[in-house]
Amino acid sequence: MNSYTKFEIGFHIFVLLAAIAIVLSYAMNDFQIFYMVLGAVIGVSSLIRLVRLLKNPQAER
């Protein structure tokens, strides 16, 4: 695994955690559905990319 792949994995973990925080924050406070959906879409796309990277890190380049 090269350094770019490691960086990309770390970046997607960060984005996934930020998306979870966004969804939880808006669910607990104002329950604004738009921001919850936006956070969920960002989190799901980051999770899909992270799974693809972890399955086959060399093919994604």
N, C-alpha and C positions, 0 to 999 in steps of 0.2 A: 504494500500500500504506500503510495507516494505522499508527499506532504500536501499536495493540492487536495487529494481525496480526504485526508485527515482533517484539513481545514473545512472542507465542505460538510463533512459529518458533524463537526463541532458547530458549524453555522446553523445547520438544520435542527440540531438539538436545541440551540438557543431560540430559534424562531418558533419551534414547537412549544417550548416552555412559555415564551411570550404570548403565543396565541391562547394557550390554556389560561394564562393569567387574565387576558382580555375577556375571555368568555366568562370566567368566574367572577370577575369584577363587575361586569355589567349584569350578570345574573343575580348577584347579591344586592346590588345597590338600586339601580333604576329599572332594570329589566328592559333594556332597549334592545329589541329583537334584531335590528339591523346590524348593530355592532357585534352581537353574539353570533349571527350568521357569518359575518365577515371574518371574525376570529376563527370560527369553526372551519371555514373554507381554507384560510391560510394554514391552519394547523393540519388539516387533512392532506393538503398538497405537500406540505413539508414532510409529513409522516410517510407518504408514499415515496417521495424522493429518498428519504433516509433508508427505508426498507430496501429499495432498489440498490442503493449504494452499498449497504451491508451485505446483500446477497452476492453481488458481483461487482466489486470495486474497480476492476480493470476495464470492464466493458462500457462504463459510463463516460469515459473521456472522449 
